[in-house]
Amino acid sequence: MAATGWPGCAKSLKGVILDMCGVLYDSGEGDGVAIHGSVEAVKKLKASDLQLRFCTNETQASRETFVAKLQRLGFDISVSEVFSPAPAAVAVLKDRCLRPHLLVYDGLLPEFDSVDKTNPNCVVIGDATENFSYQNLNEAFRVLIGLEKPVLFSLGQGRYYKETDGLKLDVGVYMKALEYACDLKAEVIGKPSPTFFQSVLSDMGLQPHEALMIGDDLVNDVGGAQHCGMKGVQVRTGKYRPSDEKHPTVTADGTVDNLAQAVDMILNQRH
Amino acid sequence: MAATGWPGCAKSLKGVILDMCGVLYDSGEGDGVAIHGSVEAVKKLKASDLQLRFCTNETQASRETFVAKLQRLGFDISVSEVFSPAPAAVAVLKDRCLRPHLLVYDGLLPEFDSVDKTNPNCVVIGDATENFSYQNLNEAFRVLIGLEKPVLFSLGQGRYYKETDGLKLDVGVYMKALEYACDLKAEVIGKPSPTFFQSVLSDMGLQPHEALMIGDDLVNDVGGAQHCGMKGVQVRTGKYRPSDEKHPTVTADGTVDNLAQAVDMILNQRH
């Protein structure tokens, strides 16, 4: 019988999903910096028999721009391996014949080039930062309140994140604002939405128990993956905090110092 | 035994509290316009043996500026008769030795002149409109998240209101945003907070059953007053909508066409 705990479960794994910011690199000035050992760890995974995908809630750049940055940091990574909320949203919009009013970061707009945005019948918000002006939020609100059945998509539901100049409000805060204004519940696209994880599994052609998620966000990465039936391992880099190891509702299957350590443990189990 | 229904209850009344916007006047270009019959109705109340106070959630101007506008519209009204959230907030801040970081409309700032704002240990938000920029909301967030016990005061909790150029997001929307960002519950100052209505009753020296609230907002005016033990009558002016008369949780003690009709009915009962 296969071991179900960490790292024993690695024996029967067929795929690994990696969070990006806080696992591969730390954001900051310019491109940010690769986390020690992560470039090499990705190389080792690619050389193994495991499938590999990257899964991020990044909504401040198109995947092309974002992947180019990771490549400059030394990572062997391509656009087709990266899952982020905007392309997932585009798929949903097309599937449901919805035309979005967009309130997103300027750099994300190219992801929506192929979508009809005339006469909008839904609203999509991302981490728009400075674009979250009173006027822009009011405009999104007026679109929603004018619809018979208002539909709001939120690319993630984070509260805040850290940048070099301090904490910044994330998209979830504005999602809550519009939910209250219009008395509705937003549809979240991105981690920890099960639909989002499922789309990564489908792309690999794997069942949940055959895949492992590695992330620095206990609730969105680890908890979200576990909720889908995957194993979830947390790294002590990025937004990890010691209190995560005593979290009231989410317990990681394993906690490791960094991605390099996680990958070595996985590959050791398989030899 | 005294009649308890409307308008019979008017026989035993000792005081009346009037909402302002939508009852006395409609906002719009410049000062807006007095609602037909309201100037005369206020005169009649003042000539009666009833006490009279005005109770508003207005937070876009100091009471001085606001009352001067009402006087220009023809109303016999003075600052000491008007209860609005900002002065109530100032009283709470002083009582609890709190120093606010303010995110309010520029015109409201004079209300807080007497308050120490150095090294803030709480945040006060009002209907700040354009001042609700990403940067300003982030600044308020950083103050809160940096406090050991974050305290957020919201001057009202409205979702939105109507101006001549369309619907505008109200303070409650940003209250929800900061509540989610900081995982806290704001303290609402203004209608429908019981503390706020109680301060008006205290000023008149009356018990709740001796006072009647007249407003156009079913939930905040009528429901709020009823929650405190007062009677609540709704006028069919301002933000009144026919669906209010079939509201699932709030039923007005009476519904009248406008303030003039309400006042005539009250005074007729007393002669």
Interface residues (C-beta under 8 A of the other chain):
Chain A: A128 T129 E130 N131 F132 S133 Y134 Q135 L137 N138 F141 R142 I145 R159 Y160 G166 L167 K168 L169 G172 V173 Y174 K176 A177 L178 E179 Y180 A181 D183
Chain B: A128 T129 E130 N131 F132 S133 Y134 Q135 L137 N138 F141 R142 I145 R159 Y160 G166 L167 K168 L169 G172 V173 Y174 K176 A177 L178 E179 Y180 A181 D183
